[in-house]
C-alpha cells in the first residue's frame, strides 16, 4: 500500500475541547500526515495550544463558519484530506483505515465510517451505524438514498476522507451549491457529499472511527439555541428534492411522491422554522409548474423536412405499397 500524504484539516473557533481534538489528530497511527489548524477564535486560546506542538501548521483565518471551512480545506497540500472539527475526535486508527479503504477499489471518491456521538465528558450517547458491514455503494445510490430518505447517514465533515483532486474540481465557490440551490446555511455537508460522490463510488467502513461531540453549551451549527439558521437543516431536505430532480438523480414521479412527507414536515415544523414553510411552498409551486408542463401536448414542428428525410419517407411509403 502506498502512503499518500493526508492533510488533517481543523477549522477552529471553539477552544473548549480543542486540545483533545488536536491530540487525537497527532495520535494517528498513519505515518504520513500534515495537521493544519485554521483558527478563527476571538482569543489567542487556540494559537496558544498549537504552540505546544511545533509540527502543527497554524494559520490565522479572518473569516467565520463555512468560509473558514472552505479556506482551511483549500489550504491542504495532501493528496487526501481528512476534515476534523474543533470539538470532535478521531480514533487512533481512523486515517490508516480510511486510506486503506480509499485504495481498496478504483473510483472511490470518498470514505466514511460508523461514528459515535459523545457528550462533554467523552461519554458515548449515540451510535450511528447506517450499514451492518463494510462495502461500496455508487455515488448515485448514496445521493438517492439520502434525498428520498430525507436523512444524512454519512454524518458530519469529521466522518469523511476525500481526494484533494475532487475538491479542486468542484471549486470553492460551488462546494455548498447544488442543483441551483445554495445549501450553505443548512445542509452544506450533504450538498458537498453529493458532489464529491458524483460519477464515482463511496466506501463505508463499519467501524467506529470518529466521535462527534454534542455540547449544548457551545456555539455550534448543531445547536438550535446558538444557530439562527438551524431551520435550514430541515428545509434544505425539501430543496434537495428539487435540486436532485434538476440534476437527473430522481424522477418526476419520485419527486411528486414525496408530497405527503414534505407537507407533514411543514405542518410539524413550519410554525417554529419559517424556512420549512417557505421551502414547502417552493416545492409545491415547482410541482404545479412541472405537472402543467407535462400536461401540455407536444408542439408540432413547423420546420420543413430536409430533402434527405423526404426521400427516406417516400422510400418507406413505396416499400409499404
Protein Blocks (a to p, Z undefined) as FASTA:
>chain_A
ZZdddddddddfblklmmmmmmmmmmpmbfbdcdddddfbfblklmmmmmmmmkbccddd
fbghjlmmmmmmmmpcbfbdcdddfkbccdfklmmmmmmmmmmpghiabdcdddddddfk
opafbdcdfbfbdcdddfklmmmmmmmnopafkbpfklpccdfklmmmnopmlmmggehi
afklmmmmlmmmmmmmgopacddddbdfbdcdddfkbccfklmklmmklmmmmmmmmmmm
mmmmmnopacfklmmmmmmmmmmmmmmmmmmmmmlmmmmmmmmmmmmmmmmmmmpccddd
fbdcdfklmmmmmmmmmmmZZ
